[in-house]
Amino acid sequence: MQQQQYDEAVLCMDQRLALIDQLAQLAKERPMQQQAVSELAATLSIQEERLKALTVSYHQNVFNKLVQVGKGNKAGQAYNLNRKEF
């Protein structure tokens, strides 16, 4: 269940980044819409930061559970490797 939520969070982050890029392009092409686009981009940026924090939280929860069942060393190596992505 947590892996599915993690995967969904990562996918949402990627989609939000693409949307922010598209909004920036729209603001350049249509100056009349620049204020609305800027506000929406700011909102999406805040949501992006929240999703990053949620992803890190899931990552830490999975690691902590692995430590509890005695798989901490191997999981720790994988965790540290994956953590560098963020």
N, C-alpha and C positions, 0 to 999 in steps of 0.2 A: 504494500500500500504506500509506504513512504517513498519507495523508488518511483512509483508512478507519479506521485505528487512532485517529487524532485524533477523528474523529466518534464512535467507540465510547466513547472516554474521556469526551467531553463528555456523551453520553447517560447513561453510568454515573453521572457526577457529579450530573446532574439527578435520576436515580432515587434515589440515596442521600440527597439533600437531602429529597426527598419522604418517604422512609422514616423519616428522622430526625424529621420533623414528625409523622408518624403515631405514632411511638414516644412522643414527648412527650405527645401527646394521650392515648394509652393509659395512660401513667403517671398522668395526672390522673384518668382514669376508674376505674382499678383500683390503688388504693394498695398492695395486697398484692404487685403485680408491679413496683413502682417500682424496687427495687434491680436486678432483672434487666434491666429496660428501660433504666435508666441505664447499666449496663455495656455493653449492646449499642449504645446511642447513642454512647457514648464510643469504642468500637471503630470504628463507622461514621464518626465524625468524623475519626479518625486516617487511615482509608482515604481519606476525602475529600481531606485535605491531600496525601496521596501522589499521588492522581489529578490534583490541580491541578498539582503539580510535574511529573508526567509530561506533562501537556498543554502546559505551558510549554516543557518540553524538546523536544517534537515541534515546537512552534512555532519554536523557535530553530533546530532542525536544518533545517527547511524553508527558513527565511530564509537560513541559511548556504549551503545548496546553491544557492539562487537567486543569491546574491552571486557564487558561484564561476562561474556561467555568464553573468555580466554583466547580470543583471536586478535588481541590488541596489537601485537608486534607487526604482524602481516598487514593488518588493517591500517595501522599507523603509517606504514610506509606508503600505502596506496593513498591514504588521506592526504599526507603531506605532498605527494606528487600532484594529486588532483586539486588541492587547495591553491596551488600556484596559478591555476587557470583563472582564479577570481582575483 
